[in-house]
Amino acid sequence: MRYLLRRVQRLAIVLAAVTLVTFLLVNVLPGDVAYEMAGINSSEEEVQEIREDLGLNRPVLVRYWDWVTGVFTGDWGQSFVNKEDVWETIVHRFPVSFELMLLAQLMALAMAVPAGMICAFRPDSTADKIIGGIAFASVSMPSFMSGILLIYFFSLNLGWLPATGYEPLSEGLWANLKPMLLPALSLALVEWTILMRTLRAEMISVLQEDYISLARAKGMSNFRILLGHALRPSSFTMLTILGLQVARLLGGTVIIEQIFGIPGIGRLLIHAVFTRDYIVIQGCVTFFALVFVAANFLVDVAYAWLDPRVRNERLSHG
Amino acid sequence: MGEIVLDVVNQRTAFATGRGMLTAVSGVSLSLERGKTLGLVGESGSGKSVLARSIMGLLPRAAVTGPGSRVLLNGRELTRLSERELRPIRGAEMSVVFQDPMTSLNPTLTIGKQLTETLRFHKRLSKAGARQRAVELLRSVGLPQPEIRVDQYPHQLSGGMRQRAAIAIAICCDPDLLIADEPTTALDVTVQAEILDLLQRMVREHNMAMILITHDMGVVAGRCDDVAVMYAGRIVEQGPVREIFHRTRMPYTAALLSSIPRISDPAHRRLDAIGGRPPDLIDPPPGCAFAPRCKHVSDRCHRVRPEPVTEAGHMYACHYPLGMKEPA
């Protein structure tokens, strides 16, 4: 219980800091949503009028307070541009981004875990060097660039996968997955290297442990030792990184959704930034922070699953 | 003469280091009969653990084994077998108990899992059968409430209980050879005797041969049939326990023996420690490795390495053995 309380406390602090900073930052940016709404050929008076209508001429902190109290009562506000309810828009858009992020992390793990194990098994072997080389090339390429290269090869040259677009799950699983594969892969290509390198480093030291020697002394095969004995105790750092990467992925989706034309939360945010629709920006940023904190909470739960020592501590501390 | 279980012939194990080759074990030979216990004694760094790992084939990849080295288990030469061919032997014909049960059991697997995987691989038992056998084994090593312990993780057991579980794992497939590498060093003094008693009982019940590695001559006294004293990668004295204790020839062995505190000693007597440190194994001096620390050293000891001499089953390597009038 105490543990949960601490978590909630931390969440509140994170949210307060994140939202206040974005609020102030958006305010510092030149131009505001009133210009956007008034249109190109409007006079300064018209813009001023809209500003007064929307209450934009009030001090920043007053507007921030307004927004915060709104969020607490479940009112995330409405977009200045299209008057849509912010919460509903986010809830509608987030599953698309979530699928993209999940798919990207799964792909990254699917590459990182076997590669990391191969590298850790024989450090400095040819296989380790080759995999390491590929991994560093892959991480050195920004995701928007690998995204464009992937489109070039798989969509334009080979014609296997669509370059852009999105299909809801109701159209069938494959139809839904097909346009998601390339964007997810371009995100995964950056993330897997970090996961692979952390797993490799930790596993190299785990493989020196006595209990690995004992497993060998019991006649266990290398495959079984790596998978059954070494993987779990080697995964702690990787798991932490996995949680922290959610932040990078949230940022990554903003760019990748733009390139691949995916109607997720990232594109919503970009659009809101361009139109200075600060209510939507606030909504997205708050939501990102929530997702990030939730993801890291899941990581903590996963620790307990990985390490029985953590599990018991939780139980005894209640 | 009983049946010979283990034969080690001229074992040499070296490691490539940044400064050159470090010879951790240089030319060790020993053999062990079924039902017998050999105490392997020496300071830290004397090569006893490397010797144990050489026998098991558990050396790190940087290790180099000498061309003339042979390890025979039940007459089969292990040094010639591939990793794949060794697997059915490891855990089934020979097994090991490590020093620290904190680190030798996998923290993320239950005790039962670590036991049953061995049983299932070597004995081809069913899941249920292996579990039942695991509970029996845990009971036989004196673990209380084995039905509960079998589903617990190592951290839920005390040090002594963990070592009991590790012993259960080691003996689960009735090995012919058990190597116990300082099995009590990491344990509380009160538990040490219990664990040693347990090992002794297991050797008797399963009719195994055991190598008991220790740095404590006191442990050897009551529990081993033979002793081999290692110094700087070589066996410097070897023979039946009684013989070694009563007719100590090698000054190093004598020094080890006098470093055991005795109840008959007056209170607050200073313990005899062996001054100095073991030699550098990368570039060892030409003569006797113990010469720089020996009380009885002469010029010859620094120049010529003493060849091992065997008389009536008692082997020693010393130019000026103790208790002898004339130099050997």
Interface residues (C-beta under 8 A of the other chain):
Chain A: R122 E209 D210 Y211 S213 L214 A215 R216 A217 K218 G219 M220 S221 N222 R224 G228 H229 R232 P233 L306 D307 P308 R309 N312
Chain B: R53 M56 L58 R61 E83 L86 R87 P88 I89 R90 G91 A92 S95 V96 F98 Q99 D100 T103 S104 L105 N106 P107 T108 L109 E117 T118 F121 H122 Y153 H155 Q156 A166 I169
